């Protein structure tokens, strides 16, 4: 409606006005950001892949350990049975009863190990008792 009123006011032929609109629209749509002029060649997919290090995603134990480390615990312990078998419900109950200070428990390695995150030094608690039944590895500094 506005275009029709504009044509009537200025008395510009419709074909000239339409052609002008097409030219302006094409000029505006073709404008875009310019690429900076440099003397270096543009990276090809091969060089881009070579220069970018690819990190493999963490899986299994490493992923679970990173999850507990992200909790920013001052002490991280990994417990496993001395016979190498998966932990059962009695093992879980024993760990929870004798290390109540542990905030985060993560079972890993198909149930064969459990990662414990705490801000309490278990050596001041029942760590000796836990070591009688389980292998205990300190991962706080690793």
N, C-alpha and C positions, 0 to 999 in steps of 0.2 A: 504494500500500500504506500509506503514511504517513497519507493522508487517511482511509482506512477505520479505521485504529487510532485516529486522533484523534476520529472520530465516535463510535466505541464508547466511548472513555474519557469523553467529555463528555456523551454522550447528546444531541447536537444533531441535530435532524432533518436528513436529507440535503439536502432542498430549501432549507432556510435556509442551510446551509453553502455550497451551490453558488451561491446567489444572492449571498451575501456575497463569494465569490471573484470573481464576475463584476463586481460593483460596484467592488471594490478594483482589479481589473485595468484596468477602464475609466478609473478615476481616475488610475492611474499612467501609463497610456499617453497620456492627454490632457495631461499635464504636460510642459511644454517651456520653453525660454528665452523670457522676455518680451522684446518689442521695447522699447527705451527710448522714453520719452515725450519728444517734441521738438515744437517749434513749426514746424519746417521740413517741407515736404511730402516725401513719399517720392520718390526719383528714378524717373522713368519711363525706359523704354528709350531714348527719344529724347534726354533730357537727359544720361543716362549716356554715351551715345555721343558727344555734343557735348563733354562736359567731359574725356573721356579722349583724350589725343593718341594717334594711331595711327601707329606708325613702320613704314615699309615695310621689308621685309627687304632686306638687301644682296644684290646679284646681280653676276655678272661680275667686272670688275676691282675694284670696291669691296669685294666679299666676299673676293677673293683678297688684296688689300692688307691688309684687316683681319686676315686669318689670319696674315700675316707680322708685322704690328704686335703681335699677341697674343704673339709670340715674344719681345718686349721686346728686339729688337736695337737697338744704338746707331746702326747705319747700314742704311738701306734704299735700294736702287737699283733702277730700272726700266730694262731694256735692250730695245731694239727695233732691227730692221734699218733701215738708212737708206733702203732702197727700199720699205719698208712691207710687204714680203712676210712670210709666216709663217717662223718660225725653223726651220731644218732640223737634221739630226743633226750636220753640220759646225759650225754655229753653236753648238750646245749643247756640243760637244767643245771649241771654242775658248774659250767662256766658262768652262767648268770648269777648263781647263788654265791660263788666265791670271788666274783669281780663285779659287784653291784655298781661300782663307780664308772663302768664303761657306758658311754652314751650311745655309741653306734656299733652295731654288730653287722658284719656283712659276710655271708657264707659264699665261698668261692671254690674254684677248682672241683666242680661237680660234687660239692659237699665235703670235700676232703680237708679244707682249711677254712678258718674263719678269721676275718680281720676285725680287730677291736680298736676303736678310737676313743680316747679319754684324755682328760686334762689332769688326771690323778696319776701319780707315780705308783704303778702296781707293785714295784719293788718294796714299797712301804706297806703294802697290803698283803694279799695272799698269793703273790707270785710264786713263792717257794712251793706252796701246795699245788698250784696249777702246773708247775713244771714236773711234779711227780707223776702226773697223769698224761700231760701233753708236751709236745715239742713247742717251745715258745721262742719266737724270733722278734727282736726289737727292730722295728722299721721306722722309728722316729727320725733318724738321721739319714735315711736312705732315700 
